[in-house]
């Protein structure tokens, strides 16, 4: 006669619940960030990252929420891009700053400068000196050389 061995689970039980996926998506529709989502669920933000590794449906929910968050803020910006409702002046600086902070991959302005030499080779660096520097070097050498 064989008896079934029950394996005891080690560690703390997970707080994850499948219904969190719907909550995350709903919060994304409201423009909430991952940090706000984690806070609303009473979790540390890195817990969301851990759950994405263990629960593919949760990763999909967070990705959907991020897209919805972007949609929310773009719509809000388009609706309120004028300094005063019905006015003619665009407050572009504020809008650009908000969007670049929330969505840096899509909205930040980054300039990248790369230097290459002729034909894509290394940059050639040469030093130049002035006549005054040459005279100063000669004088210093003369002072350091003992006279006979």
N, C-alpha and C positions, 0 to 999 in steps of 0.2 A: 504494500500500500504506500503510495507516494502522497505527500502533502504539499500543497502549494505554499511557496514561500512569498510572503508579502514583503516587498521592498519598502523600507521606510524612506520617505522623502527627506532630503537634507536641505537645510536652508529655510529662509523665510518664504512663505507663499507669495506669489506675485499678486500685485494689486490690479493687474491688467484685466479689463473686461472688454469683450467685443463691442459693446455698445459705445465705448469711447470713440470708435471710428465715426459714428454719426455726430457725436458732440464736437469732435475736432473739425469736421467738415462744416458744421453749423457755425462754429466760431470763425473759421476762415471766411465764410460769407459776410461776417461782421467786420472783417479787416484785422482780426486779432493776429498777433505774432505768435511764434512758437513759445516764447517766454510767457506771454499772456495765457496761452492755452495750458501750459504746464502749471502756472500759478492757479488758474481756475480749477484745475483738477486736483490741486493740492500736492503737486509733485515737483521734484527737482527737474530742471530742463533736460539734464542728461538722461533721466529715466525714459524720456520720449525716444532718445537715440537708442537706448538698450532695447526698447520694445520694437523698434523698427527692425532690429536684427532678428528678433524671435518671432515676430508676427507680420508677415508680408502684407496682410490686409491693413495693418496699422500704418505701415510705410506708405501704402497707396493713399490712405486717408490724409496723412500729413502732406503728401505731394499735392493732392487735390486742394487741401486747405491753403497751401502756399499760392497756388494759382488763383484761387478765389480771393485771397488777401490782396494780391496784385490787382485783380479786377476791381475790387472794392475801392482801392486807393486811386486807381486810374479814373474810375467813374467820379469819385469825389473831387479829384483835381479838375476834371473837365467841367463839372457842375459849378465849381467855385473858383475857377481860375482867375476870375475878375476880382479886383480889389473890393469893389462894392457890387452887390447884385444889381444888374442892369447897367452897370458902368462900362466904361470903355478901356480902363487900364488893367492890364494883365499883371498879376503879381508872380511873374515867372521865377524870380529868384527864390521865393519861398517854396513854390511848387517843386522846382528842381532840387532844392536842398532836401525836402522831405522824401522825394522819390529816390534820390541817390543814397540817402541814409537807410531807407527801408529795403531797397532792391539794388544793391551795389553792382551786381553782375550785369544788370540791364541798364541802369541809369547813371552810374558814376562816370565822371570824366577823368580818365587816366591817360596820361601821356607817357609813352615809352620811347626813349631815345636810345638807339644803338649806333655805335660808331664802328665803321669798318674802314680799312685802308683800300688802296687801289685794287681793283678786281676782286673785291670781297675778302682780301687778306687782312693780316693784322695791321693795326695802326702803327705807323712808323713814328717814333719819338726821337727828336734830336734836341740837343741842348746847344745853346748859343751863349757866347760870353762877349762882354764888351772889352774894349781896349783898356778901360779903367780897371777892370777886374784883373786883366793880365799884368798890368803894371803893379797893382797891389800885391799880387801873388809873388812877383819877382822881388819886390821890396821885402816882403816877409821872409822869403828864402834867403835873401842877403843878410838879414838881421840874425837869422838862425845859424848861418854858416860862419864858423870861427875864421878870423883873419890871421894870416901868418905874419 
